[in-house]
Amino acid sequence: MGYWIFSTVIPIAIIAGLLTIKRPSTIRQVSKALNATVLPLATYILLVYFLEIDRYINSGWALYTLIFFSIPYLVLVIILYVIAIWKNGI
């Protein structure tokens, strides 16, 4: 159960929370909002790593899942950013 909480529920809550705070309406704003979620997600991955190293939590493969799924997330953020720049002609 802890695996699902650490690897899916908390990262989705971080992304959803920041998107509801920013409330983006255009693709450029969505790209900026998703860029803003990269730092909290990276901080969360480091937190899970250190808590797992110190044996405060036992989440199994949650850390590796977070790292593995952060790569496609970063690719999508970069693609959205490029599309936003291309649409605005900047």
Backbone hydrogen bonds, N-H to C=O, Kabsch-Sander energy under -0.5 kcal/mol:
donor,donor_aa,acceptor,acceptor_aa,energy
5,I,1,M,-1.7
6,F,2,G,-2.8
7,S,3,Y,-2.5
8,T,4,W,-1.8
9,V,4,W,-2.0
10,I,5,I,-2.2
12,I,8,T,-2.1
13,A,9,V,-2.2
14,I,10,I,-2.2
15,I,11,P,-2.4
16,A,12,I,-2.9
17,G,13,A,-2.5
18,L,14,I,-2.2
19,L,15,I,-2.2
20,T,16,A,-2.1
21,I,17,G,-1.7
22,K,18,L,-2.4
23,R,19,L,-2.4
30,V,26,T,-2.3
31,S,27,I,-2.3
32,K,28,R,-2.1
33,A,29,Q,-2.5
34,L,30,V,-2.6
35,N,31,S,-1.9
36,A,32,K,-1.8
37,T,33,A,-0.8
38,V,35,N,-1.0
39,L,35,N,-0.6
41,L,37,T,-1.9
42,A,38,V,-2.5
43,T,39,L,-2.5
44,Y,40,P,-2.3
45,I,41,L,-2.4
46,L,42,A,-2.2
47,L,43,T,-2.3
48,V,44,Y,-2.7
49,Y,45,I,-2.2
50,F,46,L,-2.6
51,L,47,L,-2.5
52,E,48,V,-2.1
53,I,49,Y,-2.4
54,D,50,F,-2.2
55,R,52,E,-0.8
56,Y,51,L,-2.6
57,I,51,L,-1.2
62,A,59,S,-1.3
65,T,61,W,-2.3
66,L,62,A,-2.6
67,I,63,L,-2.2
68,F,64,Y,-2.6
69,F,65,T,-2.6
70,S,66,L,-1.2
71,I,67,I,-0.9
73,Y,69,F,-1.2
74,L,70,S,-2.4
75,V,71,I,-2.0
76,L,72,P,-2.6
77,V,73,Y,-2.3
78,I,74,L,-2.3
79,I,75,V,-2.5
80,L,76,L,-2.6
81,Y,77,V,-2.1
82,V,78,I,-2.4
83,I,79,I,-2.5
84,A,80,L,-2.4
85,I,81,Y,-2.2
86,W,82,V,-2.6
87,K,83,I,-2.7
88,N,84,A,-1.8
89,G,85,I,-1.0
90,I,85,I,-1.6
